[in-house]
Amino acid sequence: MVKIKLARTGKKNQPSYRIVVQEARAKRDGRVIEILGSYRPIRNPGELQLDKARYRFWIERGAVPTPTVLHIAKRA
């Protein structure tokens, strides 16, 4: 099963995330299939970059977004 989830990057106490497509059993920061965008929650308001066309492509192919990614994608 393929999931769309967040992979953490950034320094300690300064989180930033990549929105990635991964195998469901892969580690959080493990091997990715594709990077769809990034999310920086520290910025005010949170900075979000998301390739909407590729996001829709993976949803149509059966990828399941995590609840957090689903909430973030609705803002895009």
C-alpha distances in whole Angstrom, upper triangle without the diagonal:
4,7,10,12,16,17,21,24,27,30,31,32,31,27,25,21,19,17,14,11,9,6,6,8,10,14,15,17,15,14,13,12,15,17,18,20,22,23,27,28,31,32,34,33,29,29,26,25,22,21,21,21,18,16,17,15,12,12,13,11,8,7,8,11,12,16,18,16,17,20,21,20,22,25,25
4,7,10,13,14,18,21,24,27,29,29,28,24,22,18,16,13,10,7,6,5,5,9,10,13,13,15,13,12,10,9,11,13,14,17,19,20,23,25,28,29,31,30,26,25,22,21,18,18,17,17,14,13,14,13,9,10,12,9,7,5,7,9,11,14,16,14,15,18,18,17,20,22,21
4,6,10,12,15,18,22,25,26,26,25,21,19,15,13,10,8,6,5,6,5,9,10,12,11,13,13,12,10,10,11,12,12,14,16,17,20,21,24,26,28,26,23,22,19,18,16,16,16,16,13,11,13,13,9,9,12,11,9,5,5,6,7,11,12,10,11,15,15,14,17,19,18
4,7,10,13,16,19,23,24,24,22,18,16,12,10,7,6,5,6,9,9,12,11,13,11,13,13,13,10,10,9,9,9,11,12,13,17,18,21,22,24,23,19,18,15,15,12,13,13,14,11,9,11,12,8,9,12,12,10,6,6,4,6,10,10,7,9,12,12,11,14,16,15
4,7,10,13,16,19,20,20,19,15,13,9,8,6,6,6,7,10,9,12,11,11,8,10,11,12,10,11,11,10,10,11,11,11,14,15,18,20,22,21,17,17,14,14,12,14,15,16,14,11,14,15,12,12,16,15,14,10,9,6,6,9,8,6,9,11,11,11,14,16,15
4,6,9,13,16,16,17,15,11,9,6,6,5,6,9,9,12,12,14,12,11,7,9,11,12,11,13,12,10,10,10,9,9,11,12,15,17,19,18,15,14,12,13,12,14,16,18,15,13,17,18,15,15,19,19,17,14,12,10,8,10,8,7,11,12,10,12,15,15,15
4,7,10,13,14,15,14,10,9,5,5,7,7,10,10,12,13,13,11,9,6,5,8,10,9,12,12,10,11,11,9,10,12,13,16,18,20,20,16,16,14,14,14,16,18,20,17,16,19,20,17,18,22,21,20,16,15,13,12,14,12,11,15,16,14,15,18,19,18
4,7,9,11,12,10,7,6,4,6,9,10,13,13,16,16,16,14,11,8,7,10,13,12,16,15,12,14,12,10,10,10,11,13,15,19,19,15,15,14,15,16,18,20,23,20,19,22,23,20,22,25,24,23,20,19,16,14,16,13,13,17,17,15,17,20,19,19
4,7,9,11,9,6,5,5,7,11,12,15,16,19,19,19,16,14,11,8,12,14,14,17,16,13,14,12,10,10,10,12,13,15,18,19,15,14,14,15,16,18,21,23,21,20,24,24,22,24,27,27,26,22,22,19,18,19,16,16,19,19,17,19,22,21,20
4,7,8,6,5,5,8,10,14,15,19,19,22,23,23,20,17,14,12,15,17,17,20,19,16,17,15,11,11,9,11,11,13,17,18,15,14,15,16,18,21,23,26,24,23,27,28,26,27,30,30,29,26,25,22,21,22,18,18,22,21,18,21,24,22,22
4,6,5,6,8,11,14,17,19,22,22,25,25,25,22,19,16,14,17,20,20,24,22,19,21,18,15,14,12,13,12,14,18,19,17,17,18,19,22,24,27,30,28,27,30,31,29,30,34,33,33,29,28,25,23,24,21,21,25,24,21,24,27,25,25
4,5,7,10,13,16,19,21,24,24,26,26,25,23,19,16,15,19,22,22,26,25,22,23,21,17,16,14,14,12,15,18,20,18,18,20,22,24,27,29,32,30,28,32,33,31,32,35,35,34,30,29,26,23,24,21,22,25,24,22,25,27,26,26
4,6,10,13,16,19,21,25,25,27,26,26,24,21,18,17,21,24,24,27,26,23,24,21,17,15,12,11,9,13,15,17,15,16,18,21,23,26,28,32,30,28,32,33,31,32,35,35,34,30,28,25,23,23,19,21,24,22,20,23,26,24,25
4,7,10,14,17,19,23,23,26,26,26,24,21,17,16,20,22,22,25,23,20,21,18,14,12,9,9,7,10,13,15,12,13,15,17,20,23,26,29,27,26,29,31,29,30,33,33,32,29,27,24,22,22,18,19,22,21,18,21,24,22,22
4,7,10,13,16,19,20,23,22,23,20,18,14,13,17,19,19,22,20,17,18,15,11,9,7,7,7,10,13,14,11,12,13,15,17,20,23,26,24,22,26,27,25,26,30,30,29,25,23,20,18,18,15,15,19,18,15,18,21,19,19
4,7,10,13,16,18,21,21,22,19,17,13,12,16,18,17,19,17,14,14,11,7,6,5,7,8,10,13,13,10,9,10,12,14,17,19,22,20,19,23,24,22,23,27,27,26,22,21,18,17,17,14,13,17,16,13,16,18,17,17
4,6,9,13,14,17,17,19,16,14,11,10,13,15,13,16,14,11,11,9,6,5,6,8,11,12,15,15,11,10,10,11,12,14,17,19,17,16,19,21,19,20,23,23,22,19,18,15,14,15,12,11,14,14,11,13,17,16,15
4,6,10,11,15,16,17,15,14,11,10,12,12,10,12,10,7,7,6,4,6,9,11,14,15,18,17,13,12,10,9,10,12,14,16,14,13,17,18,16,17,21,20,20,16,16,13,13,15,12,10,14,15,12,13,16,16,15
4,7,10,13,14,16,14,14,11,11,13,13,10,11,9,6,5,5,5,7,11,13,16,17,19,18,14,13,10,9,8,10,11,14,11,10,13,14,12,13,17,17,16,13,13,10,10,13,10,8,11,12,10,10,13,14,12
4,6,10,11,14,11,12,10,10,10,10,6,7,6,4,6,7,9,11,14,16,19,20,23,21,18,16,13,12,10,11,13,14,11,10,13,13,11,12,16,15,14,11,11,10,11,14,12,10,12,15,13,12,16,17,15
4,7,9,12,10,12,11,11,11,9,6,5,5,6,7,10,12,14,18,20,23,24,26,25,21,20,16,15,12,12,13,14,10,9,12,11,8,10,13,12,11,8,9,9,11,14,14,11,13,16,15,14,17,19,17
4,6,8,7,9,9,10,8,7,5,6,7,9,11,13,15,17,20,21,24,26,28,27,23,22,19,18,16,16,17,17,14,13,15,14,11,13,15,13,12,9,10,10,11,15,15,13,15,18,17,17,20,22,21
4,6,5,9,10,12,9,8,8,8,11,13,14,17,18,20,23,24,27,29,31,30,27,26,23,22,19,19,20,20,16,15,17,16,12,14,16,13,12,9,10,12,12,16,17,15,17,20,20,19,22,24,24
4,6,8,9,12,11,11,10,11,13,15,16,18,19,20,23,24,27,29,31,30,26,26,23,22,20,21,21,21,18,16,18,17,14,14,17,14,12,9,9,10,10,14,15,14,16,19,19,19,21,24,23
4,7,9,11,10,11,11,13,15,17,19,21,21,22,25,25,28,30,33,32,28,28,25,25,23,24,24,25,21,20,22,21,17,18,20,18,16,13,13,14,13,16,17,17,19,22,22,22,25,27,27
4,6,8,6,7,8,11,13,14,17,18,19,20,22,24,26,28,31,30,26,26,24,23,21,22,23,24,20,19,22,21,17,18,21,19,17,14,14,14,14,17,17,16,19,22,21,21,25,26,26
4,5,5,8,9,13,15,15,17,18,18,19,20,21,24,26,29,29,25,24,23,23,22,23,24,25,22,20,23,23,19,21,24,21,20,17,16,15,14,17,17,16,19,21,21,22,25,26,26
4,6,9,9,13,14,13,15,16,15,15,17,18,20,22,25,25,21,21,19,19,19,20,22,23,20,19,22,22,18,19,23,21,20,16,15,14,12,15,14,13,17,18,17,19,22,23,23
4,7,8,12,13,12,14,15,14,15,16,18,20,22,25,25,21,20,19,19,18,20,22,23,20,19,23,22,19,21,24,22,21,18,18,16,15,18,16,15,19,20,19,20,23,24,23
4,6,10,12,12,15,16,16,18,20,21,23,25,29,28,24,23,22,21,20,21,23,24,20,20,23,22,19,21,23,21,20,17,18,17,16,19,18,17,21,23,21,22,25,26,25
4,7,9,11,14,16,16,19,21,23,25,27,30,29,26,24,22,21,19,19,22,22,18,18,21,20,17,19,22,19,19,16,17,17,17,21,20,18,21,23,22,22,25,26,25
4,6,7,10,13,14,16,19,21,24,25,28,27,23,22,19,18,16,16,18,18,14,14,17,16,13,16,18,16,16,13,15,14,15,19,18,16,18,21,19,19,22,23,22
4,7,10,13,15,18,21,23,26,27,30,29,25,23,20,18,16,15,16,16,12,13,15,13,11,14,16,13,14,11,14,14,16,19,19,16,18,21,20,19,22,23,21
4,6,9,12,15,18,21,24,24,27,26,22,20,17,14,12,11,13,13,9,10,13,12,10,13,15,14,15,12,14,14,16,19,18,15,17,20,18,16,20,21,18
4,6,8,12,15,18,20,21,23,22,19,16,13,11,9,9,12,13,9,10,13,13,11,14,17,16,17,13,15,13,15,18,16,13,16,18,15,14,18,18,16
4,7,10,14,17,19,19,22,20,17,14,11,8,6,6,8,9,7,7,10,11,10,12,15,15,16,13,14,12,14,16,15,11,13,15,13,11,15,15,12
4,7,10,13,16,16,18,17,13,11,8,5,4,6,9,11,10,9,13,14,13,15,18,18,19,16,16,13,15,16,14,11,13,14,11,10,14,13,11
4,7,10,12,12,15,14,11,8,6,5,7,9,12,15,13,12,16,17,16,17,21,21,21,18,18,15,15,16,13,11,14,14,10,11,14,13,11
4,6,9,9,12,11,7,6,5,6,8,12,14,17,16,14,18,19,18,19,22,23,23,19,18,15,14,15,11,10,13,12,8,10,13,11,11
4,6,6,9,9,6,5,6,9,12,15,17,20,20,18,21,23,22,23,26,27,26,23,22,18,17,17,13,13,16,14,11,13,16,13,13
4,6,8,7,4,6,8,12,14,18,19,22,22,20,23,25,24,24,27,28,27,24,22,18,17,16,12,13,15,13,10,13,15,13,14
4,6,8,6,8,11,14,17,21,22,26,25,23,26,29,27,27,31,32,31,27,26,22,20,20,16,16,19,17,14,17,19,16,17
4,5,5,6,10,13,16,20,21,25,24,23,26,28,27,28,31,32,32,28,27,23,22,21,17,17,20,17,14,17,18,15,16
3,5,8,11,14,17,21,22,26,26,24,27,30,29,29,32,34,33,30,28,24,23,22,18,19,20,17,15,17,18,14,15
4,6,9,13,15,19,20,23,24,22,24,27,27,26,30,31,31,28,26,22,21,20,17,17,18,15,12,15,15,11,13
4,6,10,13,16,17,21,21,19,22,24,24,24,27,28,28,25,23,19,18,17,14,14,15,13,10,12,13,10,11
4,7,10,14,15,19,19,17,20,23,22,22,26,27,27,24,23,19,19,18,15,14,16,14,10,12,14,11,10
4,6,10,11,15,15,14,16,19,18,19,22,23,23,20,19,16,16,16,13,11,13,12,8,9,11,9,7
4,7,9,12,12,11,14,16,16,17,20,21,22,19,19,16,17,18,15,12,14,14,10,10,12,11,8
4,6,9,9,8,11,13,13,14,16,18,18,16,16,13,15,16,14,11,12,13,10,8,11,10,7
4,6,6,6,9,10,11,12,14,16,17,15,16,14,17,18,17,13,14,15,13,10,13,13,9
4,6,5,6,8,10,10,12,14,16,14,15,13,16,17,16,13,12,14,12,9,11,11,8
4,5,5,6,9,10,11,13,15,14,16,15,18,20,19,15,15,17,15,12,14,15,12
4,5,5,6,9,10,11,13,11,13,13,16,18,18,14,14,17,15,12,15,16,13
4,5,5,6,9,10,11,9,11,10,13,15,14,11,11,13,12,9,11,13,11
4,5,5,6,9,10,9,11,11,14,16,16,13,12,15,14,10,12,14,12
4,6,5,6,9,9,12,12,16,18,19,15,15,18,17,14,16,18,16
4,5,5,6,5,8,9,13,16,16,13,13,16,16,13,15,18,16
4,5,5,5,7,8,12,14,15,12,11,14,15,12,13,16,15
4,5,7,10,12,15,17,19,16,14,18,18,15,16,19,18
4,6,9,12,15,18,20,17,16,20,20,17,19,22,20
4,6,10,13,15,17,15,14,18,19,16,18,21,20
4,7,10,13,14,12,12,15,16,14,16,19,18
4,7,9,11,10,9,13,14,12,14,17,17
4,6,8,6,6,9,10,9,11,14,14
4,5,5,6,9,10,10,12,15,16
4,6,5,6,9,10,11,13,15
4,5,5,6,9,10,11,13
4,5,5,6,9,10,11
4,6,5,6,9,10
4,6,5,7,9
4,5,5,7
4,5,5
4,5
4
